Amino acid sequence: MNVVCIGAGYVGSVTGTAFAAIGHQTTIIDIDQKKIERMNRGESPIYEPGMEQFLPALIGRNLFVTSSYDAVAEAQVVFIAVGTPSQEDGTADLRYIKLAAEHIGRALSKERFTVIVNKSTVPVGTSELVASLVEEASGLVADKDFTVVSNPEFLREGYALEDVFFPDRIVVGTVQPQGLQVMRELYHNLIERVGYDQLSELFPFSYHPQMPKATYFETDAKSAELIKYAANAFLAVKISYINEMARLCEVLGGNVRDIAEGMGLDTRIGKKFLQVSSGWSGSCFPKDTAELLATSQKYGSEMTVVKAAIESNERMHLHVVEKVVRKLQSLNGKRIGILGLTFKPDTDDARKTQASYIIQKLVELGASVRVHDPQGMAMFQSLNSHLKVTYCREPLETGTRSDAVILLTHWQEYQELDWEAMYPVMRRPYVLDTRNYLESARLTALGFCYEGLGLSTISPSVAGDGVMGG
Ligand code: UDX
């Protein structure tokens, strides 16, 4: 098939690459000339494992990247995969969606039926909005000359290629017969894994033909639009829930790691997304929960569970700061090292990360902060130029004469860190591990005062009166 993908951002570049890989003639359209040149050189516009293998294999063969909308006239399917950032009131900014719809409308062929697919995360009713904008720009009639389908993405950063080639589910929102037929054809090779044996050498993960197949789920456009928000908000609620449980454990005793495991053994609950953290963040959960809450409020049907999860998440960021204060008392003149600035490991994405909130508070309380991240420092620095912190080339440097080192993101590099070398450089060897990720017994044996979140089984040096060695 002939496929066009508007937007070479996170979703567009990965989705376009995947459709080219499964055999469709694919054109990615973007306005950013630098991004276009990068991709045409076979380089990924984003940090995502596997993209650097796929792009050189596809570019110029059946994957093309350009700023011209000409390919729209030949396309059977046109994806819209542009950004929908949050506005002040929490609702999604649809400016880029509207622009894309107008451009598509102007370029659309009158000779053929085109399926326009919303891949971006968009509020309920956006399919109708796109349809009317395309009608206006093209003079064509929706559901006669073209149709708009909702097909939300469920890509996790860092695992986007795995998620795109091996999704749990593909949600297709349309009741229009041609739309249904074209979408089934589009996804056929992906669901049946046609050509996967050859592709498997490019996968950044191991491929087993017995891996479960995706469920292809058809519904109406509004339900599809809502599924994306409902799923992300539910996952956010799940994390907030276990994080609150961690806080409760710190008061009552009990070990949140065991509680998560015990809960997760109930297949109705499942063990995923019960990993404690200083709070969920990133470019999706904060934006999607804010949009769902704002829309539900606007229409008089407030989702109080989502509201509570957002509040609880902010409380969790603060909880980390409070724990440090409890340990070090006044932060005036204290030095604090931060390991991890991205919202999770294996990404360079430092947008909307809990690190900026936590660091800001630490600085406000008088601490001087030294930070490290394997991939996210450049983005963090450009987004947080107001924060006066020291950027360290090596993770060990965060510990130099520090009174505390806080692990915020569970990069494997930090688990493999030479903690023995960290110990003597710190002023007080206090480690706060907000992901319960490090080898606590080893750190304690090395003499560190180790604290996790919601762990009652803490090292004796922590359980004492706060007097620390070093
Ligand atoms: C998410 C959804 O998972 C994906 O389906 C959707 O399409 C986009 O949004 P992503 O934002 O890449 O993906 O990250 P995800 O792995 O879901 O993590 C989100 C946040 O929750 C991160 O800050 C992560 O560290 C945190 N998290 C996740 C926890 O704190 N605990 C967990 O158990 C899981």
Boltz pocket constraint, residues with backbone or C-beta under 6 A from the ligand:
constraints:
  - pocket:
      binder: B
      contacts: [[A, 153], [A, 154], [A, 155], [A, 156], [A, 157], [A, 158], [A, 232], [A, 235], [A, 239], [A, 272], [A, 273], [A, 274], [A, 275], [A, 276], [A, 277], [A, 278], [A, 279], [A, 280], [A, 281], [A, 282], [A, 283], [A, 284], [A, 285], [A, 343], [A, 344]]
      max_distance: 6.0
